[in-house]
Amino acid sequence: MSKAQAVTLRQNPVYPAPQGSWRGPSIKSSLQAIAGRIAKGGQREGVVRMLDDLIRPLDMKRTEDQLVGAIAAALRKRAVGARTHVGNLYLREDELQHMSLYSLLREHVPMISMTHPLANELLLPQVSSQEQAVIFDIGIGNGEQLADLIHLCGTREAAPRRLVVVGLDLSAPSLANAQRNLSAAAERWGIDFRFIALNKQVEALTDEDWTLLDSLEGTRVVNATFALHHLRNDDAAPDVRDRLFQRLRRWRPRSLVISETDAELNTVPLPERTGNAYDYFLGVFQHIGALDIPEGDRLLLKLGMIAREIEDILGPNEEERCERYESAHHWRERLERAGFALNPPPSSLTQASNEAITITVDRSYVTLHGAGTSLVTILCARPVDG
């Protein structure tokens, strides 16, 4: 936490009264102050009373108030030690509900629906017209993104002759769906196709798994879309994310494409994380709130799905957290430390901007902006001597 933030917390030790103007920076500071008390082990009853008083005047028809309510609910669980839903949200008992919400998110929310085609534009030159391409997709899900990539290659008359996809995912049903979807796409374009399923976490890859990967010949490419933020922090040096990039560097891919949420919510202390969550998810809630979809769907996305992520970010003990977003700056630093260099993205990608999303391109990455917030960043990297 910066000195300025620490001063803010000291000067605003109690929540604002319901009367008067309390929205905007003051409500954010109040949430941070309460988070600070929780982090220091403040009296549970007092903290709960502060949170209850804070949310009592909320108007849940207002986007900002919906966010405040979600953050307050997460902090309340942290304060009372309530059991949150630990682990990957896609592997819980209500997995189908969460995956259906993600499908709704992917279909209707531009910050997600535009990420796959933009990432595919960066992947396309790496696999186009190759004799044999090998794609290692970390968090492949149902394979929709790579199926779209195969069709993109085909329509541009640049399909690889042979394609091997190594799909890694924690969900066995998703891997089965991915194999079906990709096999159908490859057959459509006459591609000799092979699918290898790895039903595990990427940090759990064994020496045997890496030996298998090392044995695959062809032009190698790595893709990871909204997957790497699930890697949990550890106290080793280098940490688990740096170790993964180092091992991927030794695999010698031609290119590595990462799409990730652009928010600093991994290792920062709880008060600062609460403030960062407020800033980032306010943009997300406003982005969803402006969509031309039924109000019920907007509420489902904000309070049925995004609020779950907020709960995971702020609610459980540190070792139990799963959603650990990092900023584009930190992902770039990790890649550079591991021996990768960023590929400058083509400026033509900015032409995909629309009323909901503004796309910017600089020398390092592609960024999707919505509601005045940097929402998603896509990075494309190559080994320095590759």
C-alpha positions as CSV (number, residue, x, y, z in Angstrom):
1,M,0.0,0.0,0.0
2,S,1.4,3.5,-0.9
3,K,1.9,6.2,1.8
4,A,-0.9,8.2,0.3
5,Q,-3.3,5.3,0.6
6,A,-2.2,4.7,4.2
7,V,-2.8,8.3,5.0
8,T,-6.3,8.0,3.5
9,L,-7.1,5.0,5.6
10,R,-5.9,6.8,8.8
11,Q,-7.9,9.9,8.0
12,N,-11.1,7.9,7.2
13,P,-11.2,5.3,10.0
14,V,-15.0,5.1,10.1
15,Y,-17.7,4.6,7.5
16,P,-19.6,7.7,6.3
17,A,-23.1,8.4,7.6
18,P,-26.0,7.5,5.3
19,Q,-27.0,11.2,5.0
20,G,-25.4,13.5,2.5
21,S,-23.1,12.6,-0.4
22,W,-21.3,9.4,0.3
23,R,-20.9,7.9,-3.2
24,G,-17.7,8.0,-5.3
25,P,-14.3,8.3,-3.7
26,S,-15.8,8.4,-0.1
27,I,-17.5,5.1,-0.4
28,K,-14.4,3.5,-1.8
29,S,-12.3,4.9,1.0
30,S,-14.8,3.6,3.5
31,L,-14.7,0.1,2.1
32,Q,-10.9,0.3,2.2
33,A,-10.9,1.4,5.8
34,I,-13.2,-1.4,6.8
35,A,-11.0,-3.9,4.9
36,G,-8.0,-2.5,6.8
37,R,-9.8,-3.2,10.1
38,I,-10.5,-6.7,9.0
39,A,-6.9,-7.3,7.9
40,K,-5.7,-6.2,11.3
41,G,-8.2,-8.5,13.1
42,G,-10.6,-5.8,14.2
43,Q,-13.5,-6.6,16.4
44,R,-15.9,-8.7,14.3
45,E,-19.1,-7.2,15.7
46,G,-18.0,-3.6,15.1
47,V,-16.9,-4.4,11.5
48,V,-20.1,-6.2,10.7
49,R,-22.1,-3.2,12.1
50,M,-20.1,-0.8,9.9
51,L,-20.8,-2.9,6.8
52,D,-24.5,-3.3,7.6
53,D,-24.9,0.4,8.1
54,L,-23.0,1.1,4.9
55,I,-25.2,-1.1,2.7
56,R,-28.5,-0.1,4.4
57,P,-29.2,3.0,2.3
58,L,-28.1,1.4,-1.0
59,D,-30.4,1.5,-4.0
60,M,-29.9,-1.8,-5.7
61,K,-31.2,-0.5,-9.0
62,R,-28.1,1.7,-9.2
63,T,-25.0,0.1,-10.8
64,E,-22.6,1.6,-8.3
65,D,-24.7,0.5,-5.4
66,Q,-24.9,-3.1,-6.8
67,L,-21.1,-3.1,-6.8
68,V,-20.8,-1.7,-3.2
69,G,-23.3,-4.4,-2.0
70,A,-21.2,-7.1,-3.7
71,I,-17.9,-5.8,-2.1
72,A,-19.5,-5.4,1.3
73,A,-21.0,-8.9,1.2
74,A,-17.5,-10.3,0.4
75,L,-15.9,-8.3,3.2
76,R,-18.6,-9.4,5.6
77,K,-17.8,-13.0,4.9
78,R,-14.1,-12.3,5.5
79,A,-14.9,-10.6,8.8
80,V,-17.1,-13.3,10.3
81,G,-15.0,-16.2,8.9
82,A,-17.9,-17.5,6.9
83,R,-17.0,-20.3,4.5
84,T,-16.8,-19.0,1.0
85,H,-17.0,-21.2,-2.1
86,V,-13.3,-22.2,-2.3
87,G,-11.6,-23.2,-5.6
88,N,-12.2,-22.8,-9.3
89,L,-15.7,-21.4,-9.9
90,Y,-16.1,-23.8,-12.9
91,L,-15.6,-26.9,-10.7
92,R,-18.2,-26.2,-8.0
93,E,-21.4,-28.2,-7.5
94,D,-23.2,-25.5,-9.5
95,E,-20.7,-25.7,-12.3
96,L,-23.3,-25.9,-15.0
97,Q,-25.0,-22.7,-13.8
98,H,-21.7,-20.8,-13.7
99,M,-20.7,-22.1,-17.1
100,S,-24.0,-21.1,-18.6
101,L,-23.4,-17.6,-17.1
102,Y,-20.0,-17.5,-18.7
103,S,-21.6,-18.5,-22.0
104,L,-24.0,-15.6,-21.6
105,L,-21.0,-13.4,-20.8
106,R,-19.0,-14.6,-23.8
107,E,-21.9,-14.2,-26.2
108,H,-23.2,-10.8,-25.1
109,V,-20.5,-8.9,-23.3
110,P,-18.0,-7.2,-25.7
111,M,-15.1,-7.3,-23.2
112,I,-15.2,-11.1,-23.5
113,S,-16.7,-11.7,-26.9
114,M,-14.1,-9.4,-28.6
115,T,-11.1,-11.0,-26.8
116,H,-11.2,-14.3,-28.6
117,P,-11.1,-12.9,-32.2
118,L,-8.5,-10.3,-31.3
119,A,-6.3,-13.0,-29.7
120,N,-6.9,-15.2,-32.8
121,E,-5.6,-12.4,-35.0
122,L,-2.3,-12.6,-33.1
123,L,-2.3,-16.4,-33.3
124,L,-3.1,-16.5,-37.0
125,P,0.3,-15.6,-38.4
126,Q,2.0,-18.2,-36.1
127,V,0.0,-21.1,-37.5
128,S,-1.0,-20.0,-41.0
129,S,0.1,-22.4,-43.8
130,Q,2.4,-24.4,-41.5
131,E,3.3,-28.0,-42.4
132,Q,2.6,-28.9,-38.8
133,A,1.5,-26.6,-36.0
134,V,1.3,-27.5,-32.3
135,I,-0.9,-25.4,-30.1
136,F,-0.7,-25.8,-26.3
137,D,-3.9,-24.2,-25.0
138,I,-3.9,-23.6,-21.3
139,G,-7.5,-23.5,-20.0
140,I,-9.0,-24.6,-23.3
141,G,-12.6,-24.8,-22.0
142,N,-14.9,-26.1,-24.8
143,G,-12.4,-25.2,-27.5
144,E,-14.5,-22.4,-29.1
145,Q,-11.6,-20.0,-29.5
146,L,-9.4,-22.5,-31.3
147,A,-12.3,-23.7,-33.4
148,D,-12.8,-20.1,-34.5
149,L,-9.0,-19.9,-35.2
150,I,-9.2,-23.0,-37.4
151,H,-12.1,-21.6,-39.4
152,L,-10.2,-18.3,-39.7
153,C,-7.2,-20.1,-41.2
154,G,-9.5,-22.0,-43.5
155,T,-11.4,-18.9,-44.8
156,R,-8.1,-17.2,-45.5
157,E,-6.8,-20.2,-47.3
158,A,-4.0,-20.6,-44.8
159,A,-4.9,-23.8,-42.9
160,P,-2.0,-25.8,-41.5
161,R,-1.5,-29.1,-43.1
162,R,-1.4,-30.9,-39.8
163,L,-2.4,-29.6,-36.4
164,V,-1.8,-30.9,-32.9
165,V,-3.7,-29.3,-30.1
166,V,-2.7,-30.0,-26.5
167,G,-5.7,-28.9,-24.4
168,L,-5.3,-28.4,-20.7
169,D,-8.3,-27.9,-18.5
170,L,-9.6,-28.9,-15.1
171,S,-13.0,-29.9,-16.5
172,A,-13.1,-33.4,-18.2
173,P,-16.4,-32.6,-19.9
174,S,-15.0,-29.4,-21.3
175,L,-12.0,-31.3,-22.7
176,A,-14.4,-33.8,-24.4
177,N,-16.4,-30.9,-25.9
178,A,-13.1,-29.3,-27.1
179,Q,-12.0,-32.4,-28.9
180,R,-15.4,-32.7,-30.7
181,N,-15.5,-29.0,-31.6
182,L,-11.9,-28.9,-32.9
183,S,-12.1,-32.2,-34.7
184,A,-15.2,-31.0,-36.6
185,A,-13.5,-27.7,-37.5
186,A,-10.3,-29.5,-38.7
187,E,-12.4,-31.9,-40.8
188,R,-14.2,-29.0,-42.4
189,W,-10.9,-27.7,-43.7
190,G,-9.1,-31.0,-44.5
191,I,-6.6,-30.7,-41.7
192,D,-4.9,-33.8,-40.3
193,F,-5.8,-33.3,-36.6
194,R,-4.7,-34.8,-33.3
195,F,-6.0,-33.8,-29.8
196,I,-4.1,-34.5,-26.6
197,A,-6.1,-33.9,-23.4
198,L,-4.4,-32.9,-20.1
199,N,-7.1,-32.9,-17.3
200,K,-5.1,-31.0,-14.6
201,Q,-3.8,-27.6,-13.5
202,V,-1.0,-26.3,-15.5
203,E,1.2,-26.0,-12.4
204,A,0.6,-29.8,-11.8
205,L,2.3,-30.8,-15.1
206,T,4.7,-33.6,-14.4
207,D,8.1,-34.3,-16.0
208,E,6.3,-37.0,-18.1
209,D,3.8,-34.3,-19.4
210,W,6.6,-32.0,-20.4
211,T,8.5,-34.9,-22.0
212,L,5.3,-35.4,-24.1
213,L,5.1,-31.8,-25.0
214,D,8.8,-31.7,-25.9
215,S,8.4,-34.6,-28.2
216,L,5.8,-32.8,-30.4
217,E,7.4,-31.5,-33.6
218,G,6.2,-28.5,-35.6
219,T,5.7,-24.8,-35.1
220,R,4.8,-24.5,-31.4
221,V,2.4,-21.9,-30.1
222,V,1.0,-21.3,-26.6
223,N,-2.4,-19.8,-25.9
224,A,-3.9,-18.9,-22.5
225,T,-7.2,-17.0,-22.4
226,F,-8.4,-16.0,-18.9
227,A,-6.6,-18.9,-17.4
228,L,-3.2,-17.9,-15.8
229,H,-4.8,-15.7,-13.1
230,H,-5.9,-18.9,-11.4
231,L,-2.3,-19.8,-10.5
232,R,-2.0,-19.3,-6.8
233,N,0.7,-17.3,-5.2
234,D,3.5,-19.1,-3.4
235,D,6.5,-17.9,-1.4
236,A,9.1,-19.5,-3.6
237,A,11.5,-17.4,-5.7
238,P,10.8,-17.5,-8.6
239,D,7.1,-17.9,-7.9
240,V,4.8,-20.3,-9.6
241,R,3.9,-17.9,-12.5
242,D,7.6,-17.1,-13.2
243,R,8.5,-20.8,-13.1
244,L,5.7,-21.6,-15.6
245,F,7.0,-18.9,-18.0
246,Q,10.5,-20.2,-17.6
247,R,9.4,-23.7,-18.5
248,L,7.4,-22.5,-21.4
249,R,10.5,-20.6,-22.6
250,R,12.4,-23.9,-22.6
251,W,9.6,-25.5,-24.8
252,R,10.7,-22.9,-27.4
253,P,7.3,-21.8,-28.8
254,R,7.3,-19.6,-31.8
255,S,4.8,-17.4,-30.0
256,L,2.8,-17.1,-26.7
257,V,-0.5,-15.3,-26.6
258,I,-2.0,-14.3,-23.2
259,S,-5.4,-12.7,-22.6
260,E,-6.0,-11.5,-19.1
261,T,-8.1,-9.2,-17.0
262,D,-6.1,-6.0,-16.4
263,A,-6.4,-5.5,-12.7
264,E,-3.9,-5.6,-9.7
265,L,-5.6,-8.1,-7.4
266,N,-3.1,-10.8,-6.7
267,T,-0.6,-10.1,-3.9
268,V,-1.6,-6.6,-2.8
269,P,-2.9,-6.2,0.8
270,L,-6.6,-6.4,1.4
271,P,-7.3,-2.7,1.8
272,E,-5.5,-1.8,-1.5
273,R,-7.1,-4.9,-3.2
274,T,-10.5,-3.6,-2.1
275,G,-9.9,-0.2,-3.7
276,N,-8.5,-1.8,-6.8
277,A,-11.5,-4.1,-7.0
278,Y,-13.9,-1.1,-6.6
279,D,-12.1,0.7,-9.5
280,Y,-12.0,-2.3,-11.8
281,F,-15.4,-3.8,-11.2
282,L,-17.1,-0.5,-11.3
283,G,-16.0,-0.3,-15.0
284,V,-17.1,-3.9,-15.5
285,F,-20.6,-3.3,-13.9
286,Q,-21.0,-0.1,-16.0
287,H,-19.9,-2.0,-19.1
288,I,-22.5,-4.7,-18.5
289,G,-25.2,-2.2,-17.4
290,A,-25.0,-0.4,-20.8
291,L,-25.6,-3.6,-22.8
292,D,-28.7,-3.9,-24.9
293,I,-29.8,-7.1,-23.2
294,P,-32.7,-7.8,-20.9
295,E,-32.4,-6.3,-17.4
296,G,-32.7,-9.8,-15.9
297,D,-29.6,-10.9,-17.8
298,R,-27.6,-7.9,-16.8
299,L,-28.4,-8.6,-13.1
300,L,-27.5,-12.3,-13.5
301,L,-24.1,-11.3,-15.0
302,K,-23.4,-8.7,-12.3
303,L,-24.8,-10.3,-9.2
304,G,-24.9,-14.0,-10.3
305,M,-21.4,-14.2,-11.8
306,I,-19.2,-11.2,-11.3
307,A,-20.2,-10.9,-7.6
308,R,-18.9,-14.5,-7.2
309,E,-15.5,-13.4,-8.4
310,I,-15.5,-10.4,-6.1
311,E,-16.3,-12.8,-3.2
312,D,-13.4,-15.0,-4.1
313,I,-11.0,-12.0,-4.4
314,L,-12.0,-10.4,-1.0
315,G,-13.8,-13.1,1.0
316,P,-11.7,-16.1,1.7
317,N,-8.4,-16.4,3.5
318,E,-5.4,-15.7,1.3
319,E,-4.4,-19.4,0.7
320,E,-7.9,-20.2,-0.5
321,R,-8.3,-17.5,-3.1
322,C,-8.6,-18.6,-6.8
323,E,-9.2,-15.4,-8.7
324,R,-5.8,-13.6,-8.7
325,Y,-5.7,-11.0,-11.4
326,E,-2.6,-9.1,-12.3
327,S,-2.1,-5.9,-14.4
328,A,-0.7,-6.0,-17.9
329,H,2.4,-4.4,-16.6
330,H,3.1,-7.3,-14.2
331,W,2.4,-9.9,-16.9
332,R,4.9,-8.1,-19.2
333,E,7.5,-8.1,-16.5
334,R,7.1,-11.8,-15.9
335,L,7.5,-12.6,-19.5
336,E,10.6,-10.5,-19.9
337,R,12.2,-12.0,-16.8
338,A,11.6,-15.5,-18.3
339,G,13.3,-14.6,-21.6
340,F,10.4,-13.5,-23.8
341,A,10.1,-10.3,-25.8
342,L,6.8,-8.7,-26.6
343,N,5.7,-8.6,-30.2
344,P,4.3,-5.2,-31.3
345,P,0.6,-5.9,-32.2
346,P,-0.7,-4.6,-35.6
347,S,-2.3,-1.2,-35.3
348,S,-5.1,-2.4,-37.6
349,L,-6.7,-4.1,-34.5
350,T,-7.9,-0.7,-33.3
351,Q,-10.4,-0.8,-36.2
352,A,-12.5,-3.3,-34.2
353,S,-13.4,-0.6,-31.7
354,N,-17.1,0.1,-31.3
355,E,-19.5,2.0,-29.0
356,A,-19.0,-0.5,-26.1
357,I,-15.2,-1.1,-26.4
358,T,-12.3,1.0,-27.4
359,I,-9.2,-0.9,-28.5
360,T,-5.8,0.6,-28.1
361,V,-2.5,-0.9,-29.4
362,D,1.0,0.0,-28.2
363,R,4.4,-1.6,-28.6
364,S,3.6,-4.2,-25.9
365,Y,-0.1,-5.2,-26.0
366,V,-3.7,-4.8,-27.1
367,T,-6.0,-3.3,-24.5
368,L,-9.8,-3.4,-24.4
369,H,-11.3,-0.3,-22.7
370,G,-14.9,0.0,-21.6
371,A,-16.7,2.6,-19.4
372,G,-13.4,4.5,-19.0
373,T,-11.6,1.4,-17.6
374,S,-8.9,-0.9,-18.9
375,L,-10.7,-4.2,-18.8
376,V,-8.7,-6.8,-20.7
377,T,-5.2,-6.9,-22.1
378,I,-3.8,-9.3,-24.8
379,L,0.0,-9.9,-25.0
380,C,1.9,-11.7,-27.7
381,A,5.5,-12.7,-26.9
382,R,8.3,-14.7,-28.4
383,P,11.5,-16.2,-27.0
384,V,14.2,-13.5,-27.1
385,D,16.5,-15.7,-29.3
386,G,13.7,-17.5,-31.0
